[in-house]
Amino acid sequence: MIWCRTGLFGMVFLGMSVIATSGISVGTVYANEAVTKEEASKVLAGMKWYTEEYPPFNYRGEDGRLTGIAVDVLTEAFRRVGVKRDVSRFRIAPWNRSYKFVQKKPGTALFSMTYTPERLKVMKIVGPSAPNIIAVIALRDSRIKARTPAELSQLSIGVVRDDIGDQLIRKFAISDESIVKKNSLKQLLYLLGQKRIDAVAYSTSVFSHALKTAGQSYRNYEELMILAKGKMGYAFHRSTNPNVLAYLQKALDEMREDGDIEDIIERYQN
């Protein structure tokens, strides 16, 4: 699928053109009509897929191609369904932009998406592909001892816009003035290191991986509070035909039963 620089309408138009030329009806994509496995594979291949830098789940490797747990899991699931797309070439975009796309633009998909009841109301999620722990993390030498919502409300907490940490921290009635929003973890780590924020609400796995890449140790940081122990999957616009997604879900279920997903996760933990 081709990225169009004429705006969102142009991007969706090109996506629909791919679907149209493949012989798949619009109803097959967005209604609830029954589909064959071959039809489902063409619909999935014709979608506009987005992801972000979120290692070890999805990130750009040294060769410039996408890699990570969620990438490898989806690659194998695509193989089982017969989807002719190279996952390693999917587009990386800022999370807050992609998060809006998958809610507003039919024919879009985004990963990795942590399951929450709120998100399941506005999109469809297939998975899970991997576990994810979200916590409020501070420098150990800051000696911050916030352990309750009331204590957290006294801190300046950094989040990535529309990230799961951003959404979860709001459940603790943290005021907008106490939340510092940025577009990437890299920006938050800089602010944390400069003592311009007290803590970051983010995935512990991704936070730890970022530190390791930068030559730092997670032992120099402390988890003040666990916000959620969740699971991640692949999100789709809510109009997507559930019968199409059922083939992808079946492939993921089989991979879990076979132990393939656990094997992929272990590869990135060693």
N, C-alpha and C positions, 0 to 999 in steps of 0.2 A: 504494500500500500504506500502511496506517495504522500509526503508531508506537503500540504498546500499553505503558502504564505498569504493567502487572501483572507484569512480569518477562520473562525470556527465553522461557519457555514460551508466554506470551501473544503475544509477537512472532512466534514461529514459527507458532503456530496461525493468526494472521491471514494470514501469508504463504501457508500451505496453503489457506486459504479462497479466496484470490484465484485460486490455481491450480485449485481444485476448481470454482469457478463459471465458469471459462473453458472447461471441458470437457476439460482436460488431465488424464490419469491420473497417479497418483503414480509408476507405473512409468516413464512417459515422462520424468519429472523425474530419478529416481534410479537407474533400471536402465540397461541398455545397449541397449534396444530402439530400432529405427529410428524416426526422426521426420521429418516433412515440415518444410520451411522455415517454414511458418505455425505449426506446433506449437512449433518451436524458438523462434520470436519471442515466442510467448505465455509460454513458460517463462522466458525471459530477462526479459520485462517483469514477471513475477510475483515475481521474486526481491527480496530485501532487499539493497539496494546501500549500501555504505559507502565513504567516502573520508576524507581528512584534509587539513589545511592543509599543502601541500607544493609551494609555488610554485617554478618556473613550470609544474609538471606538473598540479597540481590545487589550487585555492584559491578563496576567496570573493572575487568582484570588488566594485567600488564599488557596484554595484546590489544586492548581497546574493546574487547567483546564482553558482553554480559556474562557473569558467572554467579555462583552462589547456590545456597540450598534450594530456594524457591525456583530458581532458573533450571536447575537440574531436575527437580521434581516435575516441573511443567514440561520440560523437554521429553521426559519419559512418558508422561501422560499423553502428550501430543502424539507420540509414536504409537501408543496403544489405540488411540482413537483414529489415527490416520490423518492428522492435521499436517499440512505441508507448509509449515512456517519455521523459520530459524529463530528460536527464542533468544539466542545470543545477540541478535541484531535489533531487538526491541528498543524503543526510544526511552531514554532517561530524561525526566523532566522534574521540575520542582514539585514537591508533594502537594502543596496547597492548590496549584494549578490543575494537576491531574485529578485531585480529589473532587474538584468542581466539575471537570469534564465527565467523569464517570456517573455523576448524578444528573447532569443536564443533557448530555449528548448520547443518543442511542447509538449502538454499535461500538461502544468503548469498553475497555477492560483495564483493570489496574491491580498491581500487586507490589508488595505483600500487604494485605489488609487484615488488621486484627479484628476479630469478631467482637461486636458489642450489640446490645439490643437496639440502640439508637441507629446504628449503621444498617442493621438488617431491615429497618423500616424504609430506608431510602435507596437501597441497592440490593442486589443478589450476590451472595458469596458462596463460592465452591471451595471445599477443602475438608479438613485443615491440611496445610502443608508442613507446618512446624509450630512448636510452642514459642511463646514470647512473654517475658516478664517485664512489666513496666514499673519503674521505681523513681522516687525522688532521690537524686544522688548529689552529694556535696564533697568537697575536699575534706579529707580526714583531719588535716591540721587546722581546719576552721573551727573545730570543736562545737559545731552546731548540734544541738540535741533535740531538735523538733521531732516529736513522735505522735502528735495529735493534730487534728485539723486546725484547732485554735492556734497551735504553735506554728504550723505551716503558714498560716495566714500572715504571720509576722515577717516572712521571708520574701526575698525577691527571687522568683523562680523562672528560669528560662525554658521555653518550649519551641518546637518547630510548628509553624502554622498548620492547623488542621490535623496534626499528628495525633495519635492516640493519647500521648502524654498531655497534649493541650486539652483534649476533651475530658480526660479523666480528672485532671487537677481541678476543673471547674465544679466537679461534684462536691468538693470540699469547701465551697463557698469562698474561694480565694478571689479577692477583688481584682478587677482589671488592672489596677495600678500596680499590683504586686507581680503581674505576669509580663515577662519580656518575650515577645514573639520575634523569631528569626526564621529565615528560610532554610537553614541547614544546621546540623550538629556541629560542624566545624566552627561556625560563628559563635555558637553557645559555649563551646570549649574555650574559645579565646576569652570570652567575657568572664567565664568561671575562673580561668587562670589569672585574670587581671583583677579578680575580686570585685567585679562590677555587678555580678549577681551572686546569690548565695547558693543556689542549687539548680539542677536541671531535672526535668521530668521526662524520662526517655526509656527506651528499651535497654535493659542491662547488657544484653548480648551485643547490640550494636555499639553501645558506649564503650564496652570493654574492647571490642575489635578495633575501634577508632584509636583508642589509647595505645594498643599494641602496635598498630601501624605507625604511630608517631613516636614509638620507642619509649612509651610511658607504661606504668603499671597500674592496674585497677586496684591494687592494694593501697594505693595512696588516696583512694576515694572510699566513701561510706554511703551505704544505702540507708537513708533516713526512714523511708516508709515504702512498702510495696503497695502500689496502686492497683495492680491487677496481675493475675496469672492467666493469660489467655492463649488463644491459638490464632494462627494466621491462615489466610487463604487467598483466593483470586476473586476480585470484585467485578461485577458487571452492572451495566445500566439496568434499572429495574424492569424495563420493557422487554428484556431479552427472553426469548422463548425458553421456558424451563425444560422442555424436552430436549433442546440442544445441550443445555448445561448438564442434563442427566448423564449423558455419555462421558463427559469430563469427570463428573463426580464418581461414576462407576469405575473409571480408570484409577482415580486416586484411592478409592476404597480398596481396590484389588492390590495396588502398590503397598498400602498399609498392611494388608493381610499377608502379603508376600515378604514383608520386612524390608522392602526396597527403600521406603521413605526413611526408616531408621538408619539404614546403611548410608544413605546420602548425608543425613545429619551428622553421623559419626565422622565422615570424611572431613567435614569442615571444623570439627571440634579437635581433631588431632594435629 
